[in-house]
Amino acid sequence: MKVAPRQAASFLSSVPPAIRAVLLHGNDLGLMSERGRQLASQYSDDPDDVFSVTRLEGEQLAGDAGALGDAAEAIAMTASCRLVVVKGRGSEMLAACKIALTRNLADSFIVIEATETTTRHALVKLFETSDNAAAIGCYADGAADIANLLRETMTRDGITIADDAKALVVTRLGSDRSASRQEIEKLALLAGPGGSLDFETVSEALGDSATLAVTDIAMAAADGQVAVLERSLNKAWAEQQASVMVLRGCQGYFKQLLAAARAVRSGTSSQQAVKSLRPPVHFRLQDRLVSQLRHWSPDTILEAVNRLQDAELAVKTGAADDQAHCSQTLLGICLRGRALNGRAARG
């Protein structure tokens, strides 16, 4: 069974009885760990109970393909279900998983965490096509996921947060679910129950350098500033920013630019088009967007957005070296921006 991203929350809250094994795969290790704990809690009251919970490493299965099936069929001494949790890379667990899924799993449940697989990996396909198993991708949260997590936390504590501060959180976070949750909880603690958060407070709390990194990259690309783009990308890689989040952040920037360009085409002034964007663009960035609207048209912006989306898909599916592909895509957009800017300057 393949569990689509939009179905993951519902599936994890109520796993179908026929499913006796779940594979968690992807590049967001924090999200993978969180979902692994969520699954384990449904089948064991005590994850440290050695009499009903078995923990294995992928390398153990590489040398003993029958070990996983044997562990799953072992009687749970202190619970009604034997929980088996395995953490590994991926390929070294394939043979063991094939055998285990043919065994009697009525009184057991298997959770596999694979950190080095793509959606086309044989292990993923095995779980997607098995009647008694399911595969769930754990990839960097999208803007909607971060927005939901932020809203849930702020609502829980009765905290009000400014729109531009919300937009900043959504742009900044997402490469790791665990890290995102920690940062949002930190904001909640900073505000306190019933408190409030503005842009400056959130920016300082999340860290100015990392917060502005993606925006700097997107602005440099839109302005056609190749040297600035290269420096900004090198800074992002040195700070271990995830390429998926860089691409996604740049998409958000160019989508904002697209909305403003379409408003200008309809007769709205550039300044008013930028000020009317939702979520609001921080006042520090508005003049740059107005300037970029002079040479970027809706059609050329849409081309850039499509290129960024294609690059994100290629990176997420493992079809390309992530940093190299991200950098090449942004360089192409930057060169396009430089050409458009030069053409506009010539009038």
C-alpha positions in Angstrom: 0.0 0.0 0.0 1.3 3.4 -0.9 0.3 6.1 1.5 0.1 9.5 -0.2 1.5 12.5 1.7 -2.0 14.0 2.2 -3.2 10.7 3.7 -0.3 10.1 6.0 -1.8 11.8 9.1 -5.1 9.9 8.8 -3.3 6.6 8.2 -1.0 7.0 11.2 -3.9 7.9 13.5 -5.7 4.7 12.5 -3.6 2.0 10.8 -5.8 -0.5 8.9 -5.9 -3.9 10.7 -4.7 -5.7 7.5 -1.4 -3.7 7.6 1.2 -5.4 9.7 4.3 -3.6 8.5 5.2 0.0 7.6 8.2 1.3 5.8 9.2 4.9 6.6 11.5 6.3 3.9 12.8 9.6 2.8 15.3 12.4 3.6 13.6 14.0 6.6 15.0 12.0 9.5 13.2 14.0 12.1 9.8 13.3 10.5 10.7 9.7 10.0 11.6 9.4 13.7 8.4 11.2 14.8 6.2 8.9 12.7 8.1 5.8 13.9 7.4 6.7 17.5 3.8 7.4 16.6 3.4 4.0 15.1 5.3 2.2 17.9 3.0 3.8 20.5 0.0 2.1 18.9 1.4 -1.4 19.3 3.4 -1.1 22.6 2.7 0.7 25.8 6.4 0.6 26.7 8.9 0.9 23.8 11.7 -0.2 26.1 10.0 -3.5 27.1 12.5 -6.1 25.9 10.0 -8.9 26.4 7.6 -7.5 23.7 9.7 -5.1 21.6 12.6 -6.1 19.4 15.0 -3.6 17.9 17.2 -4.5 15.0 19.8 -2.8 12.8 19.8 -3.1 9.0 23.3 -4.6 9.1 22.1 -7.4 11.3 19.5 -8.4 8.6 22.2 -8.2 5.8 23.9 -11.2 7.4 20.7 -13.1 8.5 17.8 -12.6 6.1 15.5 -14.7 8.3 16.1 -12.7 11.5 13.3 -10.2 10.9 10.6 -12.8 10.3 11.8 -14.8 13.3 11.6 -11.7 15.5 8.1 -10.9 14.3 6.8 -14.4 15.0 8.3 -14.5 18.5 5.7 -14.5 21.3 5.4 -11.2 23.1 5.7 -12.1 26.8 4.2 -9.0 28.3 1.9 -7.7 25.6 -0.6 -8.9 23.0 1.6 -7.7 20.1 5.2 -8.2 19.2 6.6 -4.9 18.0 9.7 -5.0 15.8 11.6 -1.8 14.9 14.4 -1.8 12.4 16.6 1.1 11.4 18.9 0.9 8.4 19.8 2.3 5.0 17.6 0.3 2.7 19.1 -2.2 0.3 20.6 -4.4 3.1 17.1 -5.0 4.5 15.4 -6.0 1.2 15.8 -9.8 1.4 14.8 -9.9 5.1 11.7 -7.8 4.4 10.7 -10.1 1.5 10.8 -13.1 3.8 9.1 -11.4 6.8 6.1 -10.2 4.8 5.4 -13.9 3.9 5.3 -14.9 7.6 2.4 -14.9 10.0 2.2 -11.4 11.3 -1.2 -11.5 12.9 0.3 -10.9 16.4 3.1 -8.6 15.5 3.8 -5.3 13.8 7.0 -4.2 12.0 8.3 -0.6 11.6 11.1 -0.1 9.2 13.0 3.2 9.0 15.1 3.4 5.8 17.3 6.5 5.4 18.9 5.9 2.0 16.1 5.0 -0.4 14.2 6.8 -3.2 10.6 6.4 -4.3 11.9 4.0 -7.0 13.9 1.8 -4.6 13.0 -1.9 -4.6 12.3 -1.9 -0.8 9.8 0.9 -1.3 8.1 -0.9 -4.2 7.9 -4.1 -2.0 6.0 -2.3 0.7 3.8 -0.4 -1.7 2.7 -3.5 -3.6 2.2 -5.9 -0.6 -1.3 -6.4 0.8 -0.1 -6.5 4.4 2.4 -3.6 4.3 2.5 0.1 3.6 5.1 2.7 2.6 5.1 6.3 3.8 7.5 8.9 2.4 9.1 11.2 4.9 10.2 14.3 3.0 10.7 17.9 4.0 7.5 19.6 5.1 5.8 21.8 2.6 4.6 25.3 3.4 1.1 24.0 4.3 2.6 21.5 6.7 4.7 24.1 8.5 1.7 26.5 8.5 -0.5 23.9 10.1 2.1 23.0 12.7 2.6 26.7 13.6 -1.2 27.3 13.8 -1.8 24.3 16.0 1.0 25.4 18.5 0.0 29.1 18.5 -3.7 28.2 19.0 -2.9 25.8 21.8 -1.2 28.5 23.8 -3.5 31.4 22.7 -0.6 33.2 20.9 -1.2 35.8 18.2 1.5 36.0 15.5 1.7 38.7 12.8 1.1 37.7 9.1 4.7 38.6 8.0 6.1 36.6 11.0 4.0 33.6 9.9 5.3 33.9 6.4 8.9 34.0 7.7 8.4 30.9 9.8 7.0 29.0 6.8 9.9 30.1 4.6 12.5 29.4 7.2 11.5 25.9 8.5 10.7 22.6 6.9 13.9 20.6 6.2 13.5 18.5 9.3 10.2 18.0 11.2 11.9 17.5 14.6 13.9 20.7 14.2 10.8 22.6 12.9 8.8 21.5 15.9 11.6 22.5 18.3 11.8 26.0 16.7 8.1 26.5 16.8 7.9 25.4 20.4 10.8 27.8 21.1 8.7 30.7 19.7 5.7 29.6 21.8 7.9 29.6 24.9 9.3 33.0 24.0 5.8 34.6 23.6 4.3 32.8 26.6 0.6 31.8 26.9 -1.6 34.6 25.5 1.4 36.5 24.1 2.2 37.8 20.7 5.0 37.6 18.1 6.0 40.1 15.5 8.4 39.8 12.5 11.5 41.2 14.4 11.0 38.9 17.3 10.6 35.8 15.1 13.5 36.8 12.9 15.8 37.2 15.9 14.6 33.9 17.5 15.1 31.9 14.3 18.5 33.4 13.6 18.9 36.2 11.1 21.7 34.6 9.1 19.8 31.4 8.3 16.5 33.2 8.0 17.6 35.5 5.2 19.7 33.0 3.3 17.0 31.7 1.0 15.6 35.2 0.4 19.1 36.4 -0.5 19.4 33.5 -3.0 16.0 34.2 -4.6 16.6 38.0 -4.8 20.0 37.5 -6.4 18.5 35.1 -9.0 15.7 37.6 -9.8 18.1 40.5 -10.0 20.4 38.6 -12.3 23.4 39.0 -9.9 25.5 35.9 -10.6 28.3 36.6 -8.1 25.9 37.4 -5.3 23.9 34.2 -6.1 27.1 32.1 -5.9 28.1 33.6 -2.6 24.6 33.1 -1.2 24.5 29.5 -2.3 27.9 28.8 -0.9 26.8 30.3 2.4 23.6 28.1 2.4 25.6 24.9 1.7 28.1 25.8 4.5 25.2 26.2 6.9 23.9 22.8 5.7 20.6 24.2 4.4 18.6 21.5 2.6 18.5 22.0 -1.2 14.8 21.1 -1.2 14.1 24.0 1.1 16.2 26.4 -0.9 14.2 25.5 -4.0 10.9 25.7 -2.2 11.8 29.0 -0.6 12.7 30.4 -4.1 9.4 29.1 -5.4 7.6 31.0 -2.7 9.5 34.2 -3.6 8.8 33.9 -7.4 5.2 33.0 -6.8 4.8 36.2 -4.8 6.5 38.0 -7.7 4.1 36.3 -10.1 1.1 37.5 -8.2 2.3 41.0 -8.2 3.2 40.9 -11.9 -0.3 39.8 -12.8 -1.8 42.6 -10.7 0.4 45.1 -12.5 -0.7 43.7 -15.9 -4.3 44.3 -14.7 -3.6 48.0 -14.1 -2.4 48.1 -10.5 0.8 50.1 -9.7 3.9 48.1 -8.8 4.0 49.6 -5.3 0.4 48.8 -4.6 0.7 45.3 -6.1 3.6 44.4 -3.8 1.9 45.9 -0.7 -1.3 43.9 -1.4 0.5 40.5 -1.5 -0.7 37.9 1.0 1.0 36.8 3.1 2.5 40.3 3.4 6.0 41.0 2.2 8.1 42.6 4.8 8.7 46.3 4.1 12.5 45.7 3.9 11.9 43.6 0.7 9.2 45.6 -1.0 11.5 47.9 -3.0 13.4 45.0 -4.5 10.3 43.3 -5.7 9.1 46.6 -7.2 12.4 46.9 -9.1 12.2 43.3 -10.3 8.7 43.8 -11.7 10.2 46.2 -14.2 11.9 43.4 -16.1 10.1 40.2 -15.1 6.7 39.5 -16.8 4.1 37.0 -15.6 5.1 34.6 -18.4 8.9 34.7 -17.6 8.2 34.4 -13.9 6.0 31.4 -14.5 8.8 29.8 -16.5 11.1 30.3 -13.5 8.5 28.8 -11.1 8.1 25.7 -13.3 11.9 25.2 -13.5 12.1 25.4 -9.7 9.3 22.9 -9.3 10.9 20.5 -11.7 14.2 20.8 -9.9 12.6 20.1 -6.5 11.0 16.9 -7.9 14.3 15.7 -9.4 16.0 16.3 -6.1 13.3 14.7 -3.9 13.2 11.5 -6.1 16.9 11.2 -6.1 17.2 11.7 -9.8 19.9 14.4 -9.4 22.7 15.5 -7.1 20.8 17.8 -4.9 23.1 20.8 -4.4 24.5 20.7 -7.9 21.1 20.5 -9.5 19.8 23.2 -7.3 22.7 25.5 -8.1 22.5 24.9 -11.8 18.7 25.6 -11.8 19.1 28.9 -9.9 22.1 29.9 -12.1 19.9 29.4 -15.2 17.2 31.6 -13.7 19.8 34.2 -12.6 21.2 34.4 -16.2 17.7 34.8 -17.5 17.1 37.6 -15.0 20.3 39.3 -16.0 19.3 39.2 -19.7 15.8 40.5 -18.9 17.2 43.3 -16.8 19.7 44.3 -19.5 16.9 44.3 -22.1 14.7 46.5 -19.8 17.6 48.9 -19.3 18.1 49.3 -23.0 14.4 50.3 -23.2 
